[in-house]
């Protein structure tokens, strides 16, 4: 989430009309858009003269926020080159271990042109350098490389400036008067419309629902079905959109016992009676978004009933076979393990701890005796990413792109590979697929790779709840969008306004 920065590309891929979650171009809401659906954000245009030589033409008239030391100057190609280089070199950056990160040279022949030349083609390159980076002015970190850890030093190019932040309470944004964009539906109107945004942080869900009910909050996301039903009973004019873009999975440490044994991972999956999840826990509002990490609408996904029978078996409830596999793996009496989770959960899980307690009943029944470890989100995240936990963790996330998911969560060097997967066969096949320039051939290689990933059970999927976005009737220019950029969940506020006649 970031209202203070722009990104290089913006996709028109977003929640569709009337909150249907069906984009107007009829793509799946979970499918990565093809080039024809991409338009420039900070890039006015771009050209791939061949697979390894790209030309970025920077939009003229984009200005940084009027804060020292940048002082509202115009964005240039040099800023973008500096930002990409910084992302490639920062020790904590996701880019550091990317296979292509040392194969890039850049030049700026003029103020608004950036030439990128790669030593070889990798399909991840274009995604990584255009979707993730928030542009950083060199002078912002010239005297102190750590300056941006303090929000007061933020100076982006986005529609709003972060003017105050109260930890655990509020974030205040103020309209950036020199913002570059015009409303594409009303070309004479300069964006953004709202003068100020108060992002209220409400950790207690009962309090959140009460604030929505009493009309003290204009928009809120990640509500669950029961909360929406209750709200609609008292606030029938409340607008609601359903989101089906989430996946929930359990991710074990794949490098240490007991889950380094594939038989244990298979048993853990077979222990779940997934058909019971929706009526038991989600009030019937949810679905199985995909087997393992895949999404049925992706061309790289093999429909479940067309998978090999041995793979289908892994995701089919069979507690007898689960116990048999545990015995074969050396655990005839089962074993003790733990599931990491956070108390408040996220994205449609009202309480992760409650959900994990429900999951625990299935594992306990086959001998996987499970302790639920509830932690503060920051502490839980630190344990995951530093590989300092035993057992499994629960993870809730959207799925923007199959390459990103495979690269970020399973590749051996990926910073988000919290399960510590290390499979040379997978890494070799992933690199081969990413280096395939022909999109049809690349799609087939990813399809084969997905089938392999599903058979290895590095993630143990469970049905996912639908999340709900609610907004008051006076919030205009908004139709339930959940996300418009890969890493900017609140981008849609650039286009919204308040009908004061309705807000009484």
N, C-alpha and C positions, 0 to 999 in steps of 0.2 A: 504494500500500500504506500503510495507516495503521491501527494498532490503538488509537490514542489519541483519535481523534475519531469521532463519529457523523455521519451525514448526515440530511437532512430526510426522505428517502424510502428505503424498502428494498423491493426487488422479490423476490418468491418465485421469480423467474426465475433458475435456477441449474442446475448439472449434476444430472441425474436419478438415479434409484435405480440402485444396483449399478454406478455408473460408466459408465452407458450414454450419457451426454451427451444423453439425451432427457428434457426436463423433464416433470414429472408432468402438466402442463396441456397437453402435446402441442404446445406451441409449438416452433418451431425454436430451437435454442440460440443462434442468431445474430439472432433476431427481437426487436425492441424490444417489451416487453410492453404490452398495452393497460391502460387504467386499472383494469380489474377485477382485475388481478393485482398491483396495487400496494398496499402497506400502509405505514402510517406508521412512521418510525423516531423522529426527534425531533418529528415532527408527529403528534399524536393523531388529527387529522382535518383535512380541507381541503374547501373548497367553492368552486366556480366559479359565482358568481351570474349571470354573463354572461361572454362571451369576454374582457372587459377588467377585470373586478373579481373578485378572489379573496380568500378569507378563510382564513388559516392559523391553526389552533388548536394551540398548543404543548403538548407532553406535560408534565404536572405531575410533579414528583419526579425530574427529571433534574438531576444535579449535576456541576459541573466537578471536575477532580482537585484534591486538597487541596495546591495549590502556590501560593506567593506570585506575584503579588498577587491572584489570584482566590480562593484559600483555600477551595475547596470549596463555593462558593455555588451556589444554584439557577439553572439556565438560564431565561432569560425571552425574551419576544418582542422586547425591545429588543436582545438579543444577536444575534438572527437578522437584524433590520433593520440593525444595525451591520455585520454580516458581509457582507450582500448589497451594501450601499453601498460597502464597502471593495473588494469584488471589482469593482464597476463603475468604481471610480476609480483603482485601482492602475495605474501606467503599464505594467507588465509583465503585467497580467492579460489572459487570453483574452477577457474581457468588454468591454474598452475599445472595441474596434471593432465590437461587435455592433450591428446596425442599430436594436435596440430599447433600447439601454442608457440613453439619455437620456429615455426615455418612461415612466419608472416613478416613482410617488409612493407612499410607505408611511406608515402611521400605526399606532400601538399603543394602541387604546382601553383596554386593560387589560393586566395582566402576562402573560397567556397568549394574547393575540390579536394577529395581525398582518394588517392590511388592505393589499392591493396593488392599485393602480389603474394600468392601462396606457393610454397614448394610443391604442394600436391593438393588434390581435391579431397575434401571431407564434408559430407552433407551437414555436419553439425556446425561448420564454420559460420555460415550465414545466420543461423539461428543465434549462435552465441554472441556474435559481435553486434547484432542489431536489436535483439529482443531484451537482453538483460541489462546492459550498461545504462546507468544514469550518468549524464554528462557532468564531469567535474572540471572546473576551471583550474588551470595549473597554479594560479596565485593563491587558491584556497588552501592548498597544502604545501606551499613553497617553504614557509618558515616552520611549519609543524606538520609532519606527515599524518599525525593523529588528530588533526584539528576537527575533522568531520565527525568524530565521536561525540562532539558536543553539538546538539541541534541548533544552537545559536549561531553556529558558523555556516549553516546550510545556505547556499545561494544557487538555486537551480534555475530552470527556465520554464517551469510549469505554471499553471493558471493561478495557483495560490502560494502564498508565502507562509511558512510556519512561524507564527508570531509569539506563541506561548505554549508551554507543555508542562502540565502538572502530572507527575508520575502516578500512574494508577487511577487517574481521574479524568483529565481532559487534554485534548489537543486543539489549539485554536489556529485557524487558517484565515488569512486576509487576502482579498482579491489583489492580484498583480495587474496593475493598470496597464502595463506595457506588454501584456501577453499578446502573442502573435496571431492566434487562431481566430477565424470567423466561423459562425455557425453554418455548416454545410447545407442545412435545410432552409436557412434564412441568411443568405450570403451578405446582407447588409448589416447583420448583427454581430458585434464584436463579443467574443467570449472572454471570461466566463460571465454568467448572469448574477450569481449570488455574490453579495459583498463579503460575507463572512461564513465560515463553517465552524461549528463547535462539535468536534468528535468526542462524544462522551464514552468513557470506558466504564462499563457496568459489569463487574465480574459475577454478581449474584443474579441468577436468571429470574427469580421471582420479582426482584426489583425492576429488571429490564421489562418484563411483561407489564408490570404496573405502570411504568413510564409510557409505554406504548398505549396502554388502555386509557390513560388520562391525557393523551395527546400531547405529551411533553417531549416526545421524540418524533421527528419527521420520518425517519427511515431506519430500519434495522434488518440485519441479515442473520442467517443461521438459526432461525427459530425452528422448533420441532412441531410436528403435526398437532399434538395435543394442545400446545400453546396457541397455535393459530385458530383451532376450533374454539377455544375459550375466548379469544379476542374477537372473533367474528360474531359471537353471541351478543357481546356488549357494544361492539363497534362495527355494525354491518357495512359501513361505507369504507372500511379499511381495505386497501388494495393488497392483493397477495399474488405472488409468483412462486412457482415450484421449481426447484433446481434438482436435476438428476445427475449432476456432474461430479459426484464424489465417489471415491472408493475407500473402503475400510479393509485393512489387512493386519495380520499379526506377522511380525518380522523377527525371526529368531537369529541368534548368533550362530552363523553357519560354520564357524571355524573351530568351535570347541564343543565337547560333549555337553548334553546328549544330542543337540540338534545338528551337529556336523554329520550325523548318520542320516542318510536320505530316508531310511526306513522309519526313523522317528518322525521326520517331517511329514511323511505320508500318513503315518498313524495319527498325528496331530490334526491333519486335515480331515481324515475319515471320521474322526470323533464328533464332528459338528453335524447336527441335524439342521441344515440350513433352511429347510422348509418351515421350521418352527419359529425362525427369527422374527418374521414380519408380524404374525399375530401375537407372539409372546411379548415382543419388546417395542416394536415400532407402530403399533396400532394399525397395522396393515399398510402403512405409508412408507414404502421403500422398495428396494429391488436389488437384484444381483447385477451390478453394473458390468461385471465381466469375470471370467475365470482368471485367477492369478492377477496380473496387472493389466490385462488386455481389455479392450472395449469392443463389443460386438460389431459396432458400425465401422470400425477401421478395416480397410482392405487387407491389412496385414494380419487380421484375426481370423482364425479358423473357427467356425461355429462349433459349439460344444458337442453337438451330436455327430460332428464329423471328425472329432479328435480321435486318436487311437484309443481303443478300449482301455488300455493300461493307464492312460492319462485321465480318461473319464472316471475311472475307478477312484483316483486320488481325491476327487472332489465330490464323491458320493458317500452318503452316510452309511457307515459299516463299522460299528463298534467292535464286532467280533474280529474282523480282519485287523482293526487297529490294535487290539490286544495281542494278536498273533505277531504282528510286525514288531511290536515292542519287545516281545519275548525273543524274537529272532535277533534283535539288535542288542540283546543282553540285559533287558529290563523286564523280566517276567513278573516282577512285583511292582512295576512302574518306577517312577522317580519323582523327585521334588523339583519344582522350578518356580519362576516368578514372572509376572507380567507387569511391566512398567506402564503407568498411565498417569494422566493429570486429572485433578478433581473435576474441573469444569468442562473438560472435553473441548470439542470444537466442531464447527460445521455440521450442525444437525444432530450431534450426540449431546443430549441434554446434560448428561453426566457420564463421562468416560468410566469413572469408577463403578457406577451401577452397571454399565454395559459389560465391562470386564468381569464383574461378579457373575453376570449371566453366562458369559463364555466359560467361566471356570467350572460351572456345573457339568458341562459336556466333557471337559478334560478330566475332571475328577472321576467321572464314571468309568473311564478306561484305564485309570491308574496314573495319569499325569497330574499329580497333586500340585495344585497351583496356589501360590500366595499372590495376592494383589498388592502391588507396591504403588501407593498413590503419592505423587511428588508435585512440587512446584514446577511449572512448565519450564523455567530456565534451568533448574537443576536436572530435570528429566532429559532435556535436550543435550545438556553437557555430557551426561552419562552415555547417551546414545552415540553421539558423534565422536566421542573419545574412546569408544569400545570398552567402557568400564562397567558393563552390566552383564549378568548371566541370564539366560532365559530368553524372553521375547519382549517386544514392545508393540503397542498398538499404534497404528498410524492412519490418519485420515487426511486425504489429499485429493485435489483435482488432478485430472490427467490431461495436460495440455498437448502432449506430443509423445509418440511412442519412442522416438530416439532419445528425447530428454529423460524419460523415465528409465530406460535401459542404461543409458550412459551415466546418469546421476545416482542411481540406486543400486546397480549391480556390478558395473565395471570396477575392476580391482582398485583403481586409483581414485575413484570418485569420492568427493568429500562427503556425500550423503549415503555412502555405502555403510550404513550403521550395522548391518548384519554381517559385515566382514566377509562377504562372498569373495572367493578367490578361485576362479575356474578358468584356466588358460584356454580351454576349448571355447567357452563363451566369449572371452575377450578377443580372441582371434576372429571369431565369426562376426562379432560386432564391428570390429575395425574394417573387415572386408566389406560388410554391408554399407557402412558409412562412406567408404571410399569408392563405392560404385556410383558412377555419374548417371547412368541411364535410370530414370525413375521407376520404370516397370521392373527392371531387373533388381533394383534396390528393394522395391516393395516385396518381391518374392523372397529375397534373402532375409528380410525382416520377418516375414511370415514363418519361414522355417525356424528362425531364431526364437520367435515367440513360442512355437510349439516345444522347443527344447527347454525354454525357461519354465513353461508350465509343468513339464515332466520333472523338473528338478525341485519344485516346491520351495524355492527360497523365500517366497511370501505365501502366507496362508490366508486366502481371501475369505471374507464373510460378507453376508448381505449388508448393504449400505442403506442408511435412512435417507429419505429425501429431505433436503433443507428448504427452508421457506424464507423469502424476503417479503417484508411488509412495509408499506409506506402510506402516509396519510394522503387523502384526496387532493390536498392543496399543493402537493409536490408535483410540479408539472415538468414536462420534458424528460420524464423518467417512466420506464415501463418494466421495472423489475430486474434490470440488468445486474448481474452479479460481478462481472469482470469484463473489461474491454482491452486490457493489455496483460501480458503474461505476468507481470509483477506489480501491477498498479490496480488494486481492487476498487479504488474509489475514483477512477478516471471519469466515470459517467457524471459526476457532479459538475463537471465543466459545462454540461449542457442543460442543467436543471435550473428551475426558478420556483419561487413561492407565489401562489395566487393568494394575495393577502385578503381578498374578499371572502375566501373560503376558510381562512384560518382565523377563527373568532374565538 
